Amino acid sequence: MASSGATATSDTAPTDRPGERARLAAVRRYAILDTPADGAFDRVAGLAARIFDVPMASVTIVDRDRIWFKAQQGLPPGISEIVREAGLCASAILDGRPYVVTDARRDPRTARHALVRGEPGVRFYAAAPITSSGGHRLGTVNIMDTRPRRIGDRELATLADLAAVVMDELELRLSAMRTLRVERDMRIRVETERARLAHLASVLQRTLLPPALPRVPGLDVAAHYEIASADQVGGDFYDLFPLGGRRWGFFLGDVCGKGPEAAALTSLARYTLRSAAVHNPDPVAVLRILNTVLLHEQQGDDPRYCTVLFGLLAPDGDGFAVTLAGGGHPPALLLRREGTVEPLHPPGGQLIGVLPDPHMARITVRMRPGDGLLLHSDGLTEARTPGGGMLGEEGLRKHLAGSRPAAAGADGVLTDLRKLLVGLDARLWDDTALLALVVPRA
């Protein structure tokens, strides 16, 4: 039969004992103190009570100045912790072996303990330390009775096995917490990186488009852009800028591809068009310069081309003369004040950046008061209708002829088209850029 398996408790303060600070650090590392009830630990306490046929059993963690009950069976209601005092659990963690008190009232180590003198009147006590892989005894698995009794070596081995089961559960719990922390930290890093990239994409996109369209005397202007790319960097571009002599240049284009690669090509196309127009504002000459630049940018099988409309505005009486040249782009739409819609097809119009000497030509029209001009990328005409088809150029012209949005100015044109897209429940398969120019009525 086993006897009392531990030496008398030292009067040394707990935190002054060798290794106590490291032991308390281990208790904190497992983060078990003051956690809610857990079925795994409750089952260990219940199993211990049944195996040893005792009225009370518990799983405790020894803190700096308290004994905290993670699980208990048969103890008086309301006991969740007790002051750390020598004799029972506080003494049981001082040795790596099971700790036994056969008659607590007669044993000098335990006779003055609160659980012995008061409720529940413990007479028999046995405990096995819950020992971490680092050798730190975090707490104990305890069995208690209100009458004296003895316990054999085989029973103490079983009690030690139950303490090992508790330790395994703590290790699993710690591993799960570490995994959750790693996943949380990874998620935070991913979200931070996503936010950083989104910010960079937003900044990049702003550099590809004019921050605001300039005010053109005698002309109402507005632009709108919707990006289909998930990275919020589009391949459409537009601009409106002064050229001197009361003339204005404008363009709207669409580069091949999407995302960052398209953005790089967009930036090149936009600044090339602006620079070329300063030296020679003729639309055909401007597009030829862009074509040459893009051809020089070709990298093997990686295409570098775009479609574009470039226009020149010049005051003409109470309206404007508009000269357009295009390269493979959807035609601009002239919205006459009478309600008719005229597609403007510059002759030729081959893709920019594909052929060394593409055929290009210009077309000139006059915008009168009440007339409007709409430039758009093919994202608008390729928007899907509820029936699954595309809006198409003919569908767009019919809509504009019926709604006559130019009567409400350039903003009215764009508002009308945004409502059209919403009404179609259209999904944007491609970036969509819109540029509206309207000569207000006198």
Secondary structure, DSSP 8 states (H G I E B T S, - for coil): -----S-----S-GGGSTTHHHHHHHHHHHT-TT----HHHHHHHHHHHHHHT-SEEEEEEE-SSEEEEEEEESS-TT-SEEE--TTTHHHHTTSSS-EEES-TTT-TTTTT-HHHHSTT---EEEEEEEE-TTS-EEEEEEEEESS-----HHHHHHHHHHHHHHHHHHHHHHHHHHHHHHHHHHHHHHHHHHHHHHHHHHHHHHHHS-SS---BTTBEEEEEEE--STTS--SEEEEEEEEETTEEEEEEEEESS-HHHHHHHHHHHHHHHHHHHHH---HHHHHHHHHHHHHHT-BTTB---EEEEEEEEEEETTEEEEEEEEES---EEEE-TTS-EEEE--SB---BTTSSS--B-EEEEEE-TT-EEEEE-HHHHT-B-TTSSB-HHHHHHHHHHHH-GGGGHHHHHHHHHHHHHHHHT---SS-EEEEEEE----
